[in-house]
């Protein structure tokens, strides 16, 4: 006789429905793979009156999530409510009761990850969160398990599908940010309030989770330097294209000298970088490790079924462990390594200036860069009507020096405006 | 006090040395992550007199691998000897003794996988083989665990680095196969006898392993239809390029109507397919799953440290399980699903013919295709000196019908030679 593992589901929106659908559709194969039946016995929803087209008995629904966690007929808790509270309290209570938890809550894991991992460790049960980063893409398990014997040096990810969709369409159609965003909103690819996506908050949370795992450190969402894509223009994208780059919103986490650096911002990425060809709303994570070398993981970062697939994969792991009274890989010690201040970043920069179309401007601009120890690698001027546009690509420079340069440029009379400043990955091209 | 897990290593060539190096270099972090020290206590080598620059006591070496497996001071066995025997017997003996085994032996797993999985299951210990497919790329674990709740429909992989290197250079330099192969041999990227790589045998073994996992079936290396890259010419690559394709040696495994289809051959792949931009000696595996959608895993498919990284990841898993007297995910039932005969494949084809440069040839060729139910999508003729070259791309057709067409073409007087026949993935382009 197959054992039964009883599941309590907290939340039954898009992702929760995806989980129920997959568990029902693949029930036989899942039983064959685990030796157990996975049965959804309790589901907490916000609105009990809403009609749901799911293969569940109406009696499983409740609007009191605490009863799901406490119930004797719940062995495993899946949290897909999102937000910090009540999700955090419910998860902690479940762990205390010795019930393993699977969550897709990136915001919560980015904010309270190390405390939650400690609570799971103390209770001796699993806390799994594959679905919290990059939807269907297996990345938590590869970092935590497959690469456990390696030394990861850098993780670069396209971690937000909405912004990648917007930037891809701007690149392919030469369209303006505002137009593509409006279209994405109409199509349901972007929220009415798109701040979490376009401001880089969502990507920053995921970047913090990846950095914590990759570098065995307690990296908090607020530790991540963050710039969104709101000010990226069609001109920036055109310049990037001519120089052999695409502009992508990427999260970069790295470790050196026992300090962790984490940042999310739009970036010039060389067209031959494996991440450059990640189009549409796809996500991808590029990992550099000392022994393994370069790895990339690519797939759908969101959606009911892709995210549901990751959650069900976690649930199967947890079920296997429950049946053996074992638990899966745990996170490492998670002391908080120091975060490298953004000002100490050394990278290359693209700077776009609107200047007066008159003699001597270029000399003055070049001198300003030089005075702040920022060396110019490429420069050219394009005349527009009345004014001129100056495009500069620098050699590697310190972020602090670049910022001082921009401040000084803003004080030059013949410089009308510093239009764009973007960071450039990789070596000099073209 | 940390527990000690004692490792016996069978084989200490390139990959074995990589494993020893990583275990020594990352010893502290590995202990932090597992709660155990991993110590190499016995190493079986072929030549005891050979000088080895490894951080191991000389007393650990022996030229009798059986003693390593039997030794009381060996808890886990790593097999990196390669070949079928004595590797198979040693692994089975280790499992019988209750010792988990980590192997990188693709040939063995492709040939005896299901029997070995059954032996591990019976003994209640782990048998792990992440390193057997695509070196450093985590693909076994994602298929076996992350996607355990999903339904995989197709797996397409660039599974052999040597052939991808050769085809990439042919594509980028317009060079001939023989020249690039000779160069690759001089550089050590290809063996003196390159048959295992260029003939597709290595890729076929890996494809069988992936198909077994993806479709819960016992797929044997010999079940894989196989064509190598030896007859791919610069002309083929030029035609592919003009039509919007690259030629790659890919392994394709799919399941439909409870039958499994597995094949390895050079293929026209659309340039916008994620696998098309996998250059040099990199490997990549593209997975299509019902809920997760499209996923891709990319990285180094070979080399001492990349392969070593995958092995050490497995060893850490195994060690964690040993400490809990648990075991990891097992393969499913592995009944052998029927293999779909290659003749029933339906795909598009590229056919290149050398024909007499005279009126009526095209009509006769077109009629031959039509008589065998193969519909032509694109055709054009290029005159060379004295003869003409006819390039044809078909609509989807059955492999059996295409073969009959080729036989009939070979019987036409004005057809001097059927120069190339290659399969085409994806929809019609250009």
Interface residues (C-beta under 8 A of the other chain):
Chain A: X18 X22 X23 X25 X26 X29 X30 X32 X33 X34 X130 X136 X137 X138 X141 X142 X145 X146 X147 X148 X149 X150 X151 X216 X274 X277 X284 X289 X290 X291 X292 X293 X294 X295 X296 X297 X298 X299 X300 X303 X305 X306 X308 X309 X310 X312 X313 X315 X316 X317 X320 X321 X324 X325 X326 X327 X329 X332 X333
Chain B: X18 X22 X23 X25 X26 X29 X30 X32 X33 X34 X130 X136 X137 X138 X141 X142 X145 X146 X147 X148 X149 X150 X151 X216 X274 X277 X284 X289 X290 X291 X292 X293 X294 X295 X296 X297 X298 X299 X300 X303 X305 X306 X308 X309 X310 X312 X313 X315 X316 X317 X320 X321 X324 X325 X326 X327 X329 X332 X333
